[in-house]
Amino acid sequence: MKVYYNDTDNFACAWLANLMRDGLIPPGEIDERPIEEVSADDVRGFGQRHWFAGIGGWPLALRLAGWPDDRPVDTGSCPCQSFSCAGSRKGVADERHLWPQLRRIVAECRPATIFGEQVTSRLGREWLAGVRADLEALGYAVGAADLCAAGVGAPHIRQRLYFVAYAPGERLFRKERANKTGVPPGMFGKGFESAWREYHGRRIGIEPGAFPMAHGIPADLGLGEPELRRMARSARANQAGRLKGYGNSIVPALAATFVRAFMGEERMTTGNNGRGNLFRDYDLEELEHFAEVQYGETQPNAAHASAYWLLDECLHELARKKGLASGDRLASLAEIFGFDRTRLELAATIRNMHADMESLTGMTLQEALGRKNEPEAISDGNGHVPPCSGDRLPGVGAALPPSANSDGDQDGGPAAEQAETGYEDGAADVKGLRLLSEVSPRPVEWLWDGYVAMGEVTIGEGHPGTNKSTLLYDLAARLTRGRDMPCVPARTGGPLSGGVLILVGEDSISKTVRSRLAAAGADLGRVAVLDDVAIPDDLHALRKAIHEVGARLVVIDTLNDFLNCNVLGNQQVRRALRPLRQLAEETNVAIVLLRHLVKIASGHSLLRGGGSVGITAMARSQLKLYRHPDDPNLRVLLQDKSTLGPLSPSLMFEVVPVGNDACRLEWHGPCSLTVEDLERKGKGSPTLEAAEKFLLDKLADGPKEAERLVEQARGLCSKRTLDEAKRNLGIKTVREGNGKDHKAFWSL
């Protein structure tokens, strides 16, 4: 398999060549061009592609983890200087923000698996949120973990965010295990304190000043991996280059641990015929922790069948390590952990009926049991499984399929026929099934024509300081006074009038919310606030408040303050918001969710709101607020999504102070600005123009050595700006020599 390495640093590329020569990383081709100059066609023929390869940390980590050299993969730890607390902290405004370029390659080449890493900082987490949104928009599943180098024995903390993305079909089943990071329990926590105590305050075996930069590559680090020591020795001749190389690398041992976790999860998809094989390498403490977590996953009304299969697999290995007799295994485990024995018996039934977990992919619990009833059919309504009775399924009046019922009719007969159809006599009704001919049509009713619909969920989003809340207070004031909504034709039959309910999470109710509503002219007797509810847990309280206030508008400011689930979890978010959407429809109330935009302006504009893409998917209208590019007092409201009709025009309004830290809005009507206009970055700069002039002057009389040009331009511009100028001018790179003696020349 062909392997591709890309890095713009000459020393790092020479280092990569030496590592290939020594057989430490897979042999391949080294490309010194900036990623901006690389097209998908240039790299489509390579099975493995390592972007920002540095001194080979990712390819070494893959080998340490046991990743085959002939298995396709892309890696890319994008430059961290603009996201690090020790760097410029410019974020996406920095010219070294190169994720959009890597995303371009990923979108066109569609690698099966992608590994990457970024600094653990506020900006780094925001970067990862944008990357995750981009990758999920491309159809990838994404997982991440916040890991520490000391956990693998390194004498420094080196906290980093590691992520993996895999394409649909690459893995048949994904189950996060035992903790929120998605890595195996105890995987990186062991050894942290002891490693730190052992090395803290001691002089380690590398040059003075290298400690802040070292990424686990140097020799004498005590990691016990011969490859790590050999990598360090291959660059001893150049101390400055070594220090730069350390700064260009990751911690291979830590990255390898993350890759092993991914591969371990992947092995869980392959199934096995023996009991306990998946958990054979787990110690007793890890097994007990995983069993408790996995038991919580087996809620009858929500779980997939694979959750039960996995629980029984874990419990079997746990019983073996504890020396429990096979006949008393379930009773003993139920007593030890306080588990419901009936649920453990159900898990064992699933394991008996299905030889491997792969066969359960996508199955509900009832489907795995050979039934087509809804999952609620096996529950007693409190999340518990009723006891079994003879050869009957728990709580269901149908016999087990012949494969699991020793008394079944193996050659057919009533039991087999019933198992095949999945229904008892008279039980063929499908819950929730309706013919569209029986559904009465309903026209869309608008609170604000074209922008906010009644009985639906709308998203309002923008960066902090764009007056999202103030805009909604203006609409609330109009509703409570029965006034027309701004910039739209008068409503047939007169303007709506009604109450408003506001869920307040960030602002002070007495200092901010009340004063802004009063400045907008609201009837404060028709506005109520609610600040102690969770979604979806307390929707009954929300429903009661809507009726008591006579609310026609509910504002949730902000959604993250009230959503009682992981806002990045797509399935969790959809499950939490579905009842809220149903509440909007049943009460015919317009519900507006406010949230912030992420700072990483990458990917499609619809995906730039904080949290999962499931939030965007649930909304029928998505509104965005921006500052006007030419006037700091103006705001631009535009509609980025509408499933109820065509997109409505962008609108402008002015924020006018009225004293006491309050303000009101003056509407200026439609405008022609688009998302692209408001998020477009400025092109060209005096520094870039100076870099272009520098290159034209230097190369006017012929090719020049690239390294010398970079050195000469150091006081004029950054290396990245010089590369951009080189690209703009169409300057070519010509290479002479091989290995560490090679040189690169630039020519017009």
N, C-alpha and C positions, 0 to 999 in steps of 0.2 A: 504494500500500500504506500502511495506517495504521501509524504509529510511536508507541510509548508510552515515556515517560520517567518514572522514579520516583525521587524523592529528597526527604528531609524538610527539607533545609536551604534556607531562603528565598532566601539570596543565590545559591546554586548554581542554583536554579530560575530566578531572574531572569537569570543568566548564560546558561543554556540558551536562554531566550527570545531573548536578543540574538544568540546564535550562529545560531539558526534564521532570525532576521530578516536576518542577513548572508549566509545561504545556505551556511554552513560545515558544518552537519549537517542531516540530513533533517528537514523540518517534521513536527511531531507534537503530541501532547497531553502536558502535564506534570501529574503527579499528586504532590502533596506529602504524601499520607497515608503513614504507616509501612506497610511491607510486610505487617505483621501484620494490618492492616485491609483489605488488598486480597484479594479472592477471585478464583478462576480465571475465574468468569463475567464479572468486571469487565474482564478483559484478553484474553479469548479471541478477540475480533475483530481484534486487532492482529497484523500480520505480523512486526514487529520490536519487541522489548521490551528496554529498557535499565534494569536494576535498579541501585540505588545509583549513579545516572547521574553525580553530581558535576557537573563542568563539561564533560562531553561527550567525555571521552578515548576511550571505546570506539567511539562512532559516528564520530568523526573517524578513528580507526585503521582502521576498516573501509573508509572511503572512500579513505584513503591506500593501502590494500592492493588496492583495486580490487573490493571486495565490492559488488555492485549494491544500490542503495537498495531495490529491489523484491524482494530475496531474503530470505526469513524467517531470523531469527536471534534468539537471546536472549543478552544479556551480563549479567554480574553479578560485580563485584569486591566481595565481602562485606567489611564493616568489619574492619580488620586490627589495631585497637588492642589487642585482648586476646591477639593472637598474636605481636605484634612485640616484639623485645628492648627497644625503647624505650617500650613501652606497659605495660599492667597485668600482662601475662603470666598472666592468669587462665584463658586458654583457653576451653573450653566453659562454664565457670562464670560467665563475664562475660555481662551482659545484652545486650551488643552482638554476641553470637554469633548471627548471623541466617541461617546456612546452612539450618537446618531449615525456615525460612519459605520460602526460595527453592526448596528441594527440594519443598515442598508444591505450589508453583506449577508446577514442572517436571513433577511426577507427574500433575497434572491436565490441563495444557495440552499436554504432550508436544512441545516445540519440536524441529525437525529438527536444529539445531546450537546449541551453547552454548559461549560463550567466557567465561573468568574468570581471576582472578589473585589471588595472595595473597603475603604476605611470605615470604622465604626464611629461615626460622628452624626450630628444632627443633619448636616448636609449630605453625608453618606447614606443615611437612611432615606432621605428624600430622593436621592439619586436612585436607590434600589427600588423605591416605590414606582418611580417613572419607568425604570427598566422592566419591572414586573408587568406593569400595564402594557408596555409595548409588546413584550413577549406573549402575554395572554391574548392580545389582539391579533397576533400572528398564529394563534392556535396552540401555543405551548403551555404545558403545565409547569409551574415554577415553585420551587421550594428554596428556603434559605435558612441559615443558622449563623448566630453570633458566637464566634469561637475565639479561644485564647491560646496563644502559643505555649504558655507555661503548662497548659494541660497535657502537652505531649513531651514535656521535659525540657523545653527551651528556657534559658535564663532571662527571659523578658516576657512581658505580658502580650504585646503585639495583638491587640484585639482587632478582629477583622470580620466583615460580613461576607460569608461564602454563599453562593447561590448556584443552583442547577436548574436548567430548563430542558425538558424532553418533549419530543413531538408525540402526538397521538399515535398509538400503535407501537411505540418504542417499548413501553411497558404496559402490561395488561391491567395491572392493579397497583394502586398506590395507597399505602396506609401509614400515616404518621404514627410514630411509636413513642409512647412513654413520656414525652415532654413536648413543650410547645415549639421547640426549635426544629423538630422533625428528625433529630439524630438520636441514635440509640442511647438509652439511659446509661450514665456512667462513662460515656464514650470520651468526653473531653474534660469532665470535672475531676476525674481522678488525678492525683499528683500535682494539682495546681498549687496548693498551699505548701506542700513539701518541696516542690521544685523551686518555688519563690524563696522560701526560707533558706534553702541550700545555697542559692546563688546570690541572694540579696547582699549587697555590700562587698562582694568579692570581685577581684579583678579577673575578667575572663580572658581567654587566650586569643584575643584579636587586638589590632592596633588601637591605641588611645583615640577616643572620638568616634570609633566605629559603632559603639554600642547602640546609639539611637537609630542607626540605619540598618543594622544587621537584621536579616530576615531569616535566620536559621540556616544559612548556607555555610558559614565559616567552619573550619576544622576545630577540634578541641572543644566542641560545644557539648559533648557528652550525650549526643543523641543516639549513638551506637549504630548509625547507618553508614556503612563504608562509602556508599555513593555520595553522601553529603561531604565527607572528608575529602574525597578525590576531587569533587567539584571545586572545593576551596583551594586545594593545592594547584589546580590548573591555572590559577591566575596570580600566584604569589609574586611573579616577576614585576607586577605593576600595582603598587599599593593604591594609587589614586584610582586606577581602574577597578580595583577590588572594592573600594568603598562605594564607588558609583554602582558597581554590579550588585552589591548588597541592597542598595536602595531600589534597584530595578527588579527585585525578586520577591517572591512570597515565601512563606514557611512551608517547604515541601512536605515535611512530616505531618503538619496540620492539615494541609490541603489533601494529603493522601487519606487522612482519617475521614474527612468529609466525603471523599470519593468512595471509600470503603462502605460508609453508611449508605450511600446511594446504591452501591452494588449489592449490599446486604438486603436493602428493601426490594431490590429488583429480583434477587434470588427467591424472595417470597412469592413471586408470581409463577414460578415454574412448577410448584407442586411437588409432592413426594408420596411415596407409598408407605414409608415407615413413619411411625409416630415420633413426634418430638424432634425431628431432624432440624427444623428451622431454628430451634432455640437451643441446640446442643452446646453452643459456645457461650451461652449466657450463664453468669453465675447466679447463685440463689437470690441475692438481693435484687438483681436486675429482673429476674423472672417474677418475683413477688410484686415489684413495682409495675411491671408491664401487665400482669394479670389484673391488678386493681384498675388500671387505666382502661384496659380492653373490656373489662366487665361493664364499665360505664358506657362503652360504645354499643352495648347490646340491648338498647332499649327497644322493645318489641314494635313500637309504633314508628320507629325511625331508622332502625339499623338495616344494613344490607346483610345478606346471608353470610358473606365472607367474614363479617365481624364475629359471628358465632363460630365459624370454622377455625378462625385464628385463635379465639379464646380457648377452645378445647385443645388445640395443638400446644398452646403455651402451658395449660394446666396439666397435660399429660407429662411434659418434660419436668414441670415443677414437682409433680407427684413422684416421678422417678428419682429426682435428686433428693427429695425428702424421705424416700424409702417407704412410701405409703403402699399398702396392699391394693392391687388393681380392683378387687371387688368392693373395697370401701373408699375408693379414690374420691368420688364425687361427694359422698357424705362427709369425709374428713376435710376436704377443701372448703366445703360450704361452712363447716363449723369453724375452721381456722380463720377464714376471711369474713365471715358473716354474709356470704353470698346466698342468694336464693337458689336452693338446690334444683328447683324445677327449671330455672333458666340454664343451669349447668347441664341438666339432662337434655334440654333442647339443643344446646351446643354439641353434645355428644351425638345426638341423632343426626344433626347436619353432617358431622364428620363421618358417621357410618354410611350415610347415603351418598356422599361425594368423596371420591378418592383424593382429589386435590382442590386447592383453592381456585385454580385457574378456571375450572368448570363453573364456578359461581360468579364469574365476572358479570356485573350489572344486574344480578338476580336480587329480587326482594326475598325476604324471609319466606313468605308464602309460596313463591315460585319454587324456591329450593325444596320446600316440603311437598311439592307436587300439587299445590293448590293455586287457584286464581283469585281467591278472596282478597279483600283489602287487609293490610297488616292489623288493623284494629280488631279483626275477628278473633285474634288469638290473645288479646289483652283483656284484663278485667277492668280496664278504664283507669287504673292507677299506675300503669307502667309495669305491672307484674304479670307473669305468665301463670295462668291457672294450672293446677296439677293435671298430669296425664291420667287417663283412664283406660286401662287395658291396652289395646292396640290402636287407640284413637289418638289423633293429634291433639296437642294441648288446646282445650277450649273449642275445638272444631269437631263437628260430627262426622267427619269423613275418615275412612280407613287410610292407613299409610299406603304408599305405593308398594307394589309387590317386592321391589328391591329392598325395602326396609321392613317388611312385614312377613314374618315367617309363616303366618297363617293365611297369607293372601293367595289368591288363585293365580299361579304362575302362567297358566295357559289362557288366561282371559277371564270371562265371567263378570259378574257384577262389580266386584272390587276393582279389577283391572280396568273395566270400562269407566268406572267412576273416577279412578285416578287419572285416566287419560283425558276425560273431559274437564276434570277439576271442579265439577259442580254436583251438588246433591239435587234430587228432584225438587223442583219448586224454588231453587236458589240461584237461578240463572240471571237475576237482575244484576247489572253492573252499577256500582255506586257512582254517582256523578255523571252518568251518561244521559245526554239530552239531544234530541233532534233539533236542528236549527229551525225547522218549520214550527216548533213549539215555543221558540224564543221570540218575545215581542221586541220589535226594533225601538231604540231610544235615540233621539237626536242628541248631539253634544250640546251641553249647556255651559256657557262661559261665565266665569267671574270677570275676567279681563279678556275681551274678545281676541282669540288667536294666540294668547300667551298663557293664561292660567284657566284651566277647565274645572268645572264643578264635578265632584265625584271621582276625581283623579289625583294622582301624585305628580307634583312638579318639583324640579330641582332648580334652586338659585345658587349660583356659585361664583366666586371671584376671589382675588387675593385680599388679604387683610387691608382695610382702609379704603375699599371701593364702595362703601356705603350700602352693603347688601341689606342689613337690617333696616336702615333708614328707608330704603325703597319699599320694603314690605310694610313699614309703618305708614307710609304714604297711602298705599293701597288699603290698609286697614282703616285709616281715618276716613277715606272716601266711602268704604262699605258701611261703617257705623253711622255716617251722616246721610247715606242714600245719595251720594254724588256720583257723577259719571267717572269712569276710569279714563286715564290719560291717553291722548293721541289715537283714540279709536272712535268710530261712529257711535252716536248715542244708542243705547240698548232699546230694542223694541219693547214697548210696555213699561219703559222707565227703568232707572238704575236699580240694581239690587240693594237691599238694605238688610243688615243682620249683625250678629255679634262676631267677635273675634277671640280666638283662644291662642295664646302664645306660650310655647315651652321655652323657657329662658335658661340657657346654660352658661353663657359667658358674661353678659352684661349685668350691671346692677339694676335691679327692678326699680328702686326708688330714685336713683341718680340719673340713670340713662334711659331706660325703657319708658318710664312715665313722662319724662320731660320731652322726649322726642315725639311721642304720640300726641302730647299736648301741643307741641309746636306745629305738628301736621294738622291740627284741628280735629282730632278724634273725639268722639263721645266716650269718655273714659268709663262711663257707666255701662257700656256694652263690650268692654274689653276685660278679659280675665287672663291671669298668668298661672302657669303650672310649672313647678321646678323640681318635683320629686317623683318622677315616673321613669320607668324603663320600658323600652320597646324590644320585644313584643309582650313582655311579662304583664304590664299594667294597662293594656288596651281597654280593659273593662272600666278603669278609672277615667281614661281619656274619653271613652264613649259617653260616660255619665256626665263629664264636664261639658261635652259638646251640647248635650240636651239641656243642661241647666243654663248655659250661656246663650243658647239659641245661635250657636256659631255657624257661620257660612264659610269661614276661613280659619284654618289652623296653621300656624307658623311654628316650625321646629328649628330652633336657632341655638346651637348647630346640631346636626344629626349625630355627630360623633359623641356628643355629651349625653345622649339618651339611648343609643343603640347598644343593647346588652349582648354583644357578640363581637368576635374579631372582625373589624371593619374591612380587613384585607381578605377574609375568607369568602369566596364567591358563594358557595352553597349556604354557608351560615347566614350571610347577608340576605340572600333571596328568601330563605325560610323565615327570617325575622321581619322582612318588609312585606311579604305576601299578605299576612293578616292586616297590616296597616292599609294596604291598598284596598282590601276588602271592606275595611271600616269606612274608607272614603266613599266607596261606591254605595254602601248600605245607608250611610247618613247623608249622601249627596253633599259632602263638604269638600272644598278645595284644600288640599294639604300641600304645603310648600316646605320642602326640606332645604335648609341652607347648609353649605359646606364650603371649605376653602379649596382653592386650586393648589396643586403641588407646584413647587418651584421649578421642577424639571420640565421644561417645555419641549417634550419629545413625544413622538407618536401622534395619533389622531387626536384632535381637539376634544372629542367626546370623552376621551379616557384620561383627561388631565385633572379631574376632580379627585380629591383625597378619598382613599378607600377602594373597595372592589368595584369591578365593572358591573357587578350585579346591581349596584345602586343606580347607575345610569340606565340599565336595562329595565328596571321597574318603573321609571318615570315616563310619563307620556309627553312631557315637555321639559326641555332643558334650557335654562336661561343663564347667560354669562354677563358679568359686569366687568368693565375695564375702565381705567383712566383714559381720557382722550389724549392721544399722542401729542397734541399741540396746545392744550389748555388744561392746566392742573385742576381747575375748578369744575371741569365738565366730566361727566361719566357717560359711557356708551353701554347700553343694554342691547344684547343681541340674542336671538334664539338659535341654538345650535342643533336642536332636535325637536321634532314634532311628529307624533304618530297619529294625530287627530286632524291633520290638514297641512297645507303648505306652510313653509317657514314664514314667519311674520317679519316685517321690516325692522332693521335696527333703529333704536331710538336714542336720543340724547337728552340729558337733563343736567341742570346745574345745581350744585349744593350751596345753599345760601345760609350763612350763619344768622341766628336770630337771638343770640345772647344766651347766657347760662349754659354754655357748652352744648346747646341744641342747634338744630338746623332744619330747614325745610327744602323741598325740591321745587324747582321751576323747570317745567318741561319745554324742550325746544323742538320736539317733533322728530320725524324720521331722518335718517342719514344713510349714507351709502357704505360706511365702513364695515368690513368683514373680519372674521377671526384671523385670517391671514394678514390683513392690514395691521391688526392690533398686536399680533405676536411676532411680526417680521422683525428680524434683527437688522440693524444698520449694516450696510455693505460699504466696504472701503474705510480707510482711516489714514490720517497723516503718517502713522508709523508704517502701515502697509505700503503706502506710496513711496516712502523713503527706502523701504527694503527693496522694492522693485527697481528704483533708480540705482541703488547700490549694486544690485546684480547686473543690471545692464551695463554699468560703467566697468565693473570688474571683468565681465565676460566679453566685452566688445572686441578684444584682441585674441580670443581663443579660450579653450577649456581651462578651468582652474580646479585644483584639488578641493573637494567638498569640505573636508575637515578644516582646511585653512580658511575657507570662506566663512564658515560658521564661526570660527574663532575671531575673525576680523569684524564680523557683524555683531559681536556680543554686546558692545556698548550702544548699538543702534536699535536693535529689536531682539525679540525672543527667537528661539529656534523654530517655534511653531509659526510665527509670523513670516520668518524667512522661507519656510517650506511653502506657505500659502503664496508668497510672492513668486517662488519658483514655479508653482503650479500655474499661476495666472499667466506667466510669461512663456509657458511651454518649454521650460528648460529641461534638457535630457540628462540622465545619469549614465555615465560610462564607467565600467569597472575594469581594473587591471590587476592581475595577480590572483592568488588563491590563499585561503586560510588567513592567518593573522598578518601576513605580509601584503594582503590585498589593499588597494586604494580605490576610492571613488572620485570621479571627476564630473563636474557640471559643465555643460556647454549649451549655447543658444542653438 
